[in-house]
């Protein structure tokens, strides 16, 4: 094996080793994300892109050269086999054909694994970002849920106080109660949708963001109703006094 093909074979073994390391199940994507975020990688990013394209071009050239050698010695093998008077030449041609086929496999798999390695790194990075976004969205949804429940409880207390302050407000309070019940059911539905979307956050992060925005709007509306009910309670207290 010549020096160039020995280098290609070593490169192939290194690629296989890296792919096996990336596929180890006990190393989470977040750990790889931390490794990829080192400052040294940003410094060699431009050089890495050029090196990636250069290696692809070299592997393609070697692959095409191996294809040419295989075709060459395949046709030569047929010619040598037809001439029974030169058995040594036939064996030599067969040896050359075997070497060219070996080089074809080495260069072909090296090119294939090089592309697979690049894609694997990008997928691991993307998966780590999706997992981080999922955790952030889950915390935001839980905080919104707690705040919404707190304001709903305060609204119920305010309605009870207003109801005891005067029977004239009973009809208004019933209307507000129905509205708040509907809003509560609507909010529960939205929260259920948000919880279900969290399980699929890896594939639909954009949908989760839209649902979080709707929950924020619902939260603002409940806050506004809470303020209105509180102001109304203060007015009623002033009237009683």
Secondary structure, 3 states (H helix, E strand, C coil): CCHHHHHHHHHHHHHHHHHHHHCCCCCCHHHHHHHHCCHHHHHCHHHHHHHHHHHHHHHHHHHHHHHHHHHHHHHHHHHHHHCCCCHHHHHHHHHHHHHHHHHHHHHHHHHHHHHHHHHHHHHHHHHHHHHHHHHHHHHHHHHHHHHHHHHHHHHHHHHHHHHHHCHHHHHHHHHHHHHHHHHHHHHHHHHHHHHHHHHCCCCCHHHHHHHHHHHHHHHHHHHHHHHHHHHHHHHHHHHHC
